Amino acid sequence: MRNDIDIVIVGAGPVGLLTAIELTLGGARVLVLERLATPSLEMKAGGLGPLGLEALQRRGMTAAIAAAEASSFAAMAQSGRDPRAKGSKYSGHFAGLSLIRKDAQKEPERRARPVDQQALEAMLADRAHALGIDVRRGCDVTRFTSQTDGVDVEWTSPAGMDRVRCTYLVGCDGGRSSIRKMAGFDFPGTPPSSTFYQAVAEIDHPDRLAPMGWRRTSGGIFSYGPFPGRLVMIEFTGTPQDRQAPVTREEIEAVLRRVSDADVRVKALETGSRWTDNTRLVDTYRQGRVLLAGDAAHIHTPFGGQGLSLGLVDAANLGWKLAAVMRGEMPETLLDTYTDERRPVAEAVLANTLAQMAIMRPDPQAGAMRDIIVNLMQFDDVNRFIGEMMSGLSIRYDLGSERDEVGRLTGDRPVSPGDTGTSLYDLMQDGMGVLLDASAGGKASSFVAARTGRVRCIAVDAGPSLLIRPDACIAWAGDDDSTDGLEQALRRWFAPSQL
């Protein structure tokens, strides 16, 4: 049995690939196993929230994001809807209510972008390849056995059966995760009651589905566009009899006619999928040497496009911590903070998706509550609250500090050492932590440099001084020349044996 692998990751979707990238930058030897022989071409997420985008920007994918966004805008323009030309004051939606205003947000520049899941997986695959990460497709994990010092993993592929001994196993294999099931994680939640459909189709009279955007009707909810032929529909009449049955042109046409109440026909179906509003969350993200990330740990309805970012930030949170444990620089107890920090975030997302479903139902009670939400969103504070909830920018991990910035995920910012135009994220490409030091004479930098080599110290002109973890979480803040609390933050996140 091979034993030259530190960590096996099951799943080569966005979450699995980013986890592999984070771990590799941290010095771990990684093997990624993916059941599918080729990447899925099925249309899934059409955009990515700010925190997911920022996780990619910190790992060298800024140019790829810009290219994917430009491609999406070009596709939208083909359907007669180019958001760049409209100059809309709105950004994002809650339950199909596109009322989140840019001018009500504290950081409007931290925004979602139309980067679809296929483009996302492609850029992550390119980055993984550039780092030399071993990604094997067509590999179906059949069993694993946890030992006191590692995990024995077995899988089958067209070449036959293979196995490896690793130190940790990470399940990033989606909502039906085999790793979660084999490990016996509890996965409680609410049962499904509705059916979602997503399709790319040719419609005979698309003008009858105008205007573009979310429409609530007596039959359910539907949206046509902004990409050519893209349909999303929800029926609140229960779950499908056979969820695994192929989605046909006839089925999409029948659902579209019921939900839109429009006399339209589906002339051709390019892709189609269906799913339910199953909402579940594991009780813990870790059982010994087995960990979960992304949809393997939490599933919910996709409203507001929160799922991809939620999973990518799981990967960003877990990756550097697991790498530090593998290097022997941090104790295994550091991994407990992964569940402590990420599970409450997922719990909040599940709650807001359940709330969105409640006010989309085509009944008078839901409609009355929906009208109240519309009126409340006219208030800036409410609009900001919902906007930050949907973008994830309201996240603040409880690190025990009274300072509001501590525990928050910071966006990019200029730091410009020596007027080079360098930004914070430029300094984080290799997975290092960063100290932005505003203290006189570099007092904080001297303190940090003497204790760890995993933090890059940068002098800045204005305070406060900030210690920033590799996942962009602010771990400590200090005013003037004070280093109060800095030693404790270093001990907790970077160098316990050196203090």
TAUR-V965907 format. One record per residue. N is the residue number from 0. RES is the residue in three letters. NEAR is the number of other ideal C-beta (glycine too) atoms within 12 Angstrom. Layout:
# TAUR-V965907
n=N res=RES near=NEAR
n=N res=RES near=NEAR
This chain:
# TAUR-V965907
n=0 res=MET near=17
n=1 res=ARG near=18
n=2 res=ASN near=19
n=3 res=ASP near=17
n=4 res=ILE near=34
n=5 res=ASP near=33
n=6 res=ILE near=46
n=7 res=VAL near=50
n=8 res=ILE near=53
n=9 res=VAL near=51
n=10 res=GLY near=46
n=11 res=ALA near=42
n=12 res=GLY near=45
n=13 res=PRO near=48
n=14 res=VAL near=50
n=15 res=GLY near=52
n=16 res=LEU near=45
n=17 res=LEU near=55
n=18 res=THR near=55
n=19 res=ALA near=48
n=20 res=ILE near=46
n=21 res=GLU near=49
n=22 res=LEU near=47
n=23 res=THR near=36
n=24 res=LEU near=36
n=25 res=GLY near=36
n=26 res=GLY near=25
n=27 res=ALA near=38
n=28 res=ARG near=28
n=29 res=VAL near=43
n=30 res=LEU near=41
n=31 res=VAL near=46
n=32 res=LEU near=42
n=33 res=GLU near=36
n=34 res=ARG near=30
n=35 res=LEU near=24
n=36 res=ALA near=14
n=37 res=THR near=14
n=38 res=PRO near=25
n=39 res=SER near=25
n=40 res=LEU near=16
n=41 res=GLU near=23
n=42 res=MET near=29
n=43 res=LYS near=34
n=44 res=ALA near=39
n=45 res=GLY near=34
n=46 res=GLY near=39
n=47 res=LEU near=45
n=48 res=GLY near=41
n=49 res=PRO near=41
n=50 res=LEU near=45
n=51 res=GLY near=45
n=52 res=LEU near=45
n=53 res=GLU near=41
n=54 res=ALA near=49
n=55 res=LEU near=46
n=56 res=GLN near=34
n=57 res=ARG near=45
n=58 res=ARG near=44
n=59 res=GLY near=26
n=60 res=MET near=38
n=61 res=THR near=26
n=62 res=ALA near=15
n=63 res=ALA near=28
n=64 res=ILE near=36
n=65 res=ALA near=20
n=66 res=ALA near=20
n=67 res=ALA near=32
n=68 res=GLU near=31
n=69 res=ALA near=20
n=70 res=SER near=23
n=71 res=SER near=35
n=72 res=PHE near=26
n=73 res=ALA near=20
n=74 res=ALA near=29
n=75 res=MET near=28
n=76 res=ALA near=21
n=77 res=GLN near=17
n=78 res=SER near=25
n=79 res=GLY near=20
n=80 res=ARG near=28
n=81 res=ASP near=22
n=82 res=PRO near=31
n=83 res=ARG near=17
n=84 res=ALA near=11
n=85 res=LYS near=17
n=86 res=GLY near=10
n=87 res=SER near=21
n=88 res=LYS near=17
n=89 res=TYR near=25
n=90 res=SER near=38
n=91 res=GLY near=42
n=92 res=HIS near=34
n=93 res=PHE near=38
n=94 res=ALA near=35
n=95 res=GLY near=32
n=96 res=LEU near=36
n=97 res=SER near=30
n=98 res=LEU near=30
n=99 res=ILE near=36
n=100 res=ARG near=26
n=101 res=LYS near=25
n=102 res=ASP near=15
n=103 res=ALA near=25
n=104 res=GLN near=30
n=105 res=LYS near=21
n=106 res=GLU near=25
n=107 res=PRO near=24
n=108 res=GLU near=18
n=109 res=ARG near=33
n=110 res=ARG near=35
n=111 res=ALA near=39
n=112 res=ARG near=41
n=113 res=PRO near=37
n=114 res=VAL near=42
n=115 res=ASP near=36
n=116 res=GLN near=36
n=117 res=GLN near=30
n=118 res=ALA near=35
n=119 res=LEU near=43
n=120 res=GLU near=38
n=121 res=ALA near=28
n=122 res=MET near=38
n=123 res=LEU near=46
n=124 res=ALA near=30
n=125 res=ASP near=24
n=126 res=ARG near=34
n=127 res=ALA near=36
n=128 res=HIS near=19
n=129 res=ALA near=19
n=130 res=LEU near=30
n=131 res=GLY near=16
n=132 res=ILE near=33
n=133 res=ASP near=28
n=134 res=VAL near=34
n=135 res=ARG near=33
n=136 res=ARG near=24
n=137 res=GLY near=20
n=138 res=CYS near=34
n=139 res=ASP near=26
n=140 res=VAL near=42
n=141 res=THR near=22
n=142 res=ARG near=21
n=143 res=PHE near=34
n=144 res=THR near=23
n=145 res=SER near=25
n=146 res=GLN near=19
n=147 res=THR near=10
n=148 res=ASP near=14
n=149 res=GLY near=28
n=150 res=VAL near=38
n=151 res=ASP near=28
n=152 res=VAL near=44
n=153 res=GLU near=27
n=154 res=TRP near=32
n=155 res=THR near=19
n=156 res=SER near=21
n=157 res=PRO near=13
n=158 res=ALA near=11
n=159 res=GLY near=13
n=160 res=MET near=17
n=161 res=ASP near=25
n=162 res=ARG near=27
n=163 res=VAL near=34
n=164 res=ARG near=27
n=165 res=CYS near=40
n=166 res=THR near=37
n=167 res=TYR near=44
n=168 res=LEU near=50
n=169 res=VAL near=57
n=170 res=GLY near=48
n=171 res=CYS near=48
n=172 res=ASP near=39
n=173 res=GLY near=33
n=174 res=GLY near=36
n=175 res=ARG near=20
n=176 res=SER near=38
n=177 res=SER near=30
n=178 res=ILE near=45
n=179 res=ARG near=40
n=180 res=LYS near=23
n=181 res=MET near=25
n=182 res=ALA near=34
n=183 res=GLY near=19
n=184 res=PHE near=29
n=185 res=ASP near=17
n=186 res=PHE near=28
n=187 res=PRO near=17
n=188 res=GLY near=26
n=189 res=THR near=22
n=190 res=PRO near=13
n=191 res=PRO near=28
n=192 res=SER near=23
n=193 res=SER near=34
n=194 res=THR near=33
n=195 res=PHE near=38
n=196 res=TYR near=40
n=197 res=GLN near=35
n=198 res=ALA near=35
n=199 res=VAL near=33
n=200 res=ALA near=38
n=201 res=GLU near=22
n=202 res=ILE near=34
n=203 res=ASP near=19
n=204 res=HIS near=18
n=205 res=PRO near=27
n=206 res=ASP near=16
n=207 res=ARG near=19
n=208 res=LEU near=34
n=209 res=ALA near=19
n=210 res=PRO near=16
n=211 res=MET near=27
n=212 res=GLY near=24
n=213 res=TRP near=33
n=214 res=ARG near=31
n=215 res=ARG near=31
n=216 res=THR near=26
n=217 res=SER near=20
n=218 res=GLY near=25
n=219 res=GLY near=34
n=220 res=ILE near=41
n=221 res=PHE near=39
n=222 res=SER near=36
n=223 res=TYR near=37
n=224 res=GLY near=33
n=225 res=PRO near=33
n=226 res=PHE near=36
n=227 res=PRO near=24
n=228 res=GLY near=32
n=229 res=ARG near=39
n=230 res=LEU near=47
n=231 res=VAL near=46
n=232 res=MET near=44
n=233 res=ILE near=42
n=234 res=GLU near=35
n=235 res=PHE near=31
n=236 res=THR near=21
n=237 res=GLY near=16
n=238 res=THR near=19
n=239 res=PRO near=23
n=240 res=GLN near=12
n=241 res=ASP near=12
n=242 res=ARG near=20
n=243 res=GLN near=11
n=244 res=ALA near=13
n=245 res=PRO near=16
n=246 res=VAL near=33
n=247 res=THR near=21
n=248 res=ARG near=24
n=249 res=GLU near=17
n=250 res=GLU near=28
n=251 res=ILE near=39
n=252 res=GLU near=30
n=253 res=ALA near=20
n=254 res=VAL near=37
n=255 res=LEU near=44
n=256 res=ARG near=28
n=257 res=ARG near=26
n=258 res=VAL near=36
n=259 res=SER near=37
n=260 res=ASP near=19
n=261 res=ALA near=26
n=262 res=ASP near=14
n=263 res=VAL near=28
n=264 res=ARG near=23
n=265 res=VAL near=34
n=266 res=LYS near=17
n=267 res=ALA near=18
n=268 res=LEU near=28
n=269 res=GLU near=24
n=270 res=THR near=27
n=271 res=GLY near=32
n=272 res=SER near=34
n=273 res=ARG near=32
n=274 res=TRP near=32
n=275 res=THR near=31
n=276 res=ASP near=33
n=277 res=ASN near=30
n=278 res=THR near=35
n=279 res=ARG near=32
n=280 res=LEU near=36
n=281 res=VAL near=38
n=282 res=ASP near=21
n=283 res=THR near=27
n=284 res=TYR near=45
n=285 res=ARG near=37
n=286 res=GLN near=28
n=287 res=GLY near=24
n=288 res=ARG near=32
n=289 res=VAL near=43
n=290 res=LEU near=49
n=291 res=LEU near=51
n=292 res=ALA near=52
n=293 res=GLY near=46
n=294 res=ASP near=42
n=295 res=ALA near=44
n=296 res=ALA near=51
n=297 res=HIS near=44
n=298 res=ILE near=35
n=299 res=HIS near=39
n=300 res=THR near=40
n=301 res=PRO near=37
n=302 res=PHE near=35
n=303 res=GLY near=39
n=304 res=GLY near=40
n=305 res=GLN near=43
n=306 res=GLY near=39
n=307 res=LEU near=43
n=308 res=SER near=45
n=309 res=LEU near=46
n=310 res=GLY near=52
n=311 res=LEU near=51
n=312 res=VAL near=47
n=313 res=ASP near=47
n=314 res=ALA near=50
n=315 res=ALA near=48
n=316 res=ASN near=44
n=317 res=LEU near=50
n=318 res=GLY near=45
n=319 res=TRP near=47
n=320 res=LYS near=49
n=321 res=LEU near=48
n=322 res=ALA near=40
n=323 res=ALA near=40
n=324 res=VAL near=32
n=325 res=MET near=32
n=326 res=ARG near=27
n=327 res=GLY near=18
n=328 res=GLU near=29
n=329 res=MET near=30
n=330 res=PRO near=19
n=331 res=GLU near=23
n=332 res=THR near=16
n=333 res=LEU near=31
n=334 res=LEU near=34
n=335 res=ASP near=23
n=336 res=THR near=34
n=337 res=TYR near=39
n=338 res=THR near=32
n=339 res=ASP near=22
n=340 res=GLU near=33
n=341 res=ARG near=43
n=342 res=ARG near=30
n=343 res=PRO near=24
n=344 res=VAL near=38
n=345 res=ALA near=41
n=346 res=GLU near=27
n=347 res=ALA near=25
n=348 res=VAL near=42
n=349 res=LEU near=33
n=350 res=ALA near=23
n=351 res=ASN near=33
n=352 res=THR near=38
n=353 res=LEU near=28
n=354 res=ALA near=28
n=355 res=GLN near=38
n=356 res=MET near=37
n=357 res=ALA near=28
n=358 res=ILE near=32
n=359 res=MET near=43
n=360 res=ARG near=31
n=361 res=PRO near=26
n=362 res=ASP near=17
n=363 res=PRO near=12
n=364 res=GLN near=14
n=365 res=ALA near=25
n=366 res=GLY near=20
n=367 res=ALA near=15
n=368 res=MET near=22
n=369 res=ARG near=30
n=370 res=ASP near=18
n=371 res=ILE near=17
n=372 res=ILE near=30
n=373 res=VAL near=24
n=374 res=ASN near=15
n=375 res=LEU near=21
n=376 res=MET near=31
n=377 res=GLN near=18
n=378 res=PHE near=17
n=379 res=ASP near=18
n=380 res=ASP near=16
n=381 res=VAL near=23
n=382 res=ASN near=34
n=383 res=ARG near=26
n=384 res=PHE near=23
n=385 res=ILE near=35
n=386 res=GLY near=39
n=387 res=GLU near=33
n=388 res=MET near=29
n=389 res=MET near=41
n=390 res=SER near=44
n=391 res=GLY near=43
n=392 res=LEU near=38
n=393 res=SER near=29
n=394 res=ILE near=37
n=395 res=ARG near=25
n=396 res=TYR near=31
n=397 res=ASP near=17
n=398 res=LEU near=27
n=399 res=GLY near=17
n=400 res=SER near=27
n=401 res=GLU near=13
n=402 res=ARG near=24
n=403 res=ASP near=14
n=404 res=GLU near=28
n=405 res=VAL near=32
n=406 res=GLY near=34
n=407 res=ARG near=32
n=408 res=LEU near=43
n=409 res=THR near=35
n=410 res=GLY near=30
n=411 res=ASP near=29
n=412 res=ARG near=26
n=413 res=PRO near=20
n=414 res=VAL near=31
n=415 res=SER near=19
n=416 res=PRO near=23
n=417 res=GLY near=11
n=418 res=ASP near=9
n=419 res=THR near=12
n=420 res=GLY near=10
n=421 res=THR near=23
n=422 res=SER near=25
n=423 res=LEU near=32
n=424 res=TYR near=32
n=425 res=ASP near=25
n=426 res=LEU near=30
n=427 res=MET near=41
n=428 res=GLN near=27
n=429 res=ASP near=25
n=430 res=GLY near=37
n=431 res=MET near=34
n=432 res=GLY near=42
n=433 res=VAL near=44
n=434 res=LEU near=45
n=435 res=LEU near=41
n=436 res=ASP near=38
n=437 res=ALA near=29
n=438 res=SER near=33
n=439 res=ALA near=18
n=440 res=GLY near=12
n=441 res=GLY near=23
n=442 res=LYS near=23
n=443 res=ALA near=41
n=444 res=SER near=31
n=445 res=SER near=19
n=446 res=PHE near=32
n=447 res=VAL near=41
n=448 res=ALA near=23
n=449 res=ALA near=20
n=450 res=ARG near=30
n=451 res=THR near=32
n=452 res=GLY near=17
n=453 res=ARG near=35
n=454 res=VAL near=40
n=455 res=ARG near=30
n=456 res=CYS near=35
n=457 res=ILE near=36
n=458 res=ALA near=26
n=459 res=VAL near=29
n=460 res=ASP near=17
n=461 res=ALA near=17
n=462 res=GLY near=20
n=463 res=PRO near=31
n=464 res=SER near=41
n=465 res=LEU near=40
n=466 res=LEU near=51
n=467 res=ILE near=45
n=468 res=ARG near=42
n=469 res=PRO near=41
n=470 res=ASP near=46
n=471 res=ALA near=44
n=472 res=CYS near=42
n=473 res=ILE near=35
n=474 res=ALA near=42
n=475 res=TRP near=41
n=476 res=ALA near=35
n=477 res=GLY near=34
n=478 res=ASP near=21
n=479 res=ASP near=17
n=480 res=ASP near=21
n=481 res=SER near=21
n=482 res=THR near=31
n=483 res=ASP near=21
n=484 res=GLY near=26
n=485 res=LEU near=40
n=486 res=GLU near=25
n=487 res=GLN near=23
n=488 res=ALA near=39
n=489 res=LEU near=34
n=490 res=ARG near=24
n=491 res=ARG near=32
n=492 res=TRP near=41
n=493 res=PHE near=38
n=494 res=ALA near=31
n=495 res=PRO near=24
n=496 res=SER near=15
n=497 res=GLN near=19
n=498 res=LEU near=18
